[in-house]
Amino acid sequence: MTSNKLKLGIPKGSLENATIDLFRRAGFNISVSSRSYFPSIDDPEIECMLIRAQEMARYVEDGILDAGLTGHDWVKESEADVETVADLVYSKASFGKVRWVLAVPESSPVQSVKDLEGKIIATELVQFTKNYLKANGVNAKVEFSWGATEVKPPVLADAIVEVTETGSSLRANKLRIVEELMSSNTQLIANKTSWADAWKHQKLSDIRLLLDGAIAALGKVGLMLNVRRSDLDKVLATLPALKNPTISQLSDSEWVAVNTILDEITVRNLIPRLKAAGAQGIVEYPLNKIVM
């Protein structure tokens, strides 16, 4: 008989705060203590453990964890056989994907991976880089980099394979991108046996629904306002195209309430225009989740 407890891995490090904030928006409060690798969560059916993103997939594959959040890149690096439950594009400032790229000094003659025969490549993504070289028929030495990988060429390495979001750090270190090896984002992954268990499958599906809803609400706000029927067309014309607001009759038949969801960044310019169009009692409110 399966005990109703889901062992969930929370990524320690750069993804930690973003993950905890995402779970908070989804309705789960996780509290981390500096002295413990077992954060508390206000759901008695979930048991959390802090694990480095680089190691997450291995512990999920081995069944030490039922599920965990980590980057697609680290799943590929560990070559773990796990179930992908959800893609969660929420990490870093832009909430976008990151790219793993092959980069060399601006002055390097290297134009493609084929030019790295016999050269030294520094990276944290060792196994994936070796597989990439093998697929391209290139023999090169791949060295594990403990960090500050961008400063290693040209003295300690001929090239690097490094993660980037905007490329600004690479440019700052006078490096240019030769090829993109992989794009990556955060994923909720599950142990295959756990995913096949009916209760755990349902629990993970519920978590996925709430996390997706929290991600959908990022950068969005709700806007509620009252307007005279005679001004309604003018107010609706002010709202962004392709938005379908909810319109409700108020107790006074001359007035209606309008409720809609908008990109937060547009609202500061929109509110004065709505006011000028006849809207009153305008209320902007935050959103935690949008579940379609």
Salt bridges, closest charged atoms under 4 A:
ASP21 OD1 - ARG24 NH2 2.67
ASP21 OD2 - ARG25 NE 3.68
ASP43 OD2 - LYS203 NZ 2.76
GLU45 OE1 - LYS203 NZ 2.89
GLU55 OE2 - ARG58 NH2 3.52
ASP66 OD1 - LYS200 NZ 2.96
ASP81 OD1 - LYS192 NZ 3.05
GLU143 OE2 - LYS141 NZ 3.37
GLU180 OE1 - ARG99 NH1 3.61
ASP231 OD1 - LYS234 NZ 3.91
ASP263 OD1 - LYS220 NZ 2.60
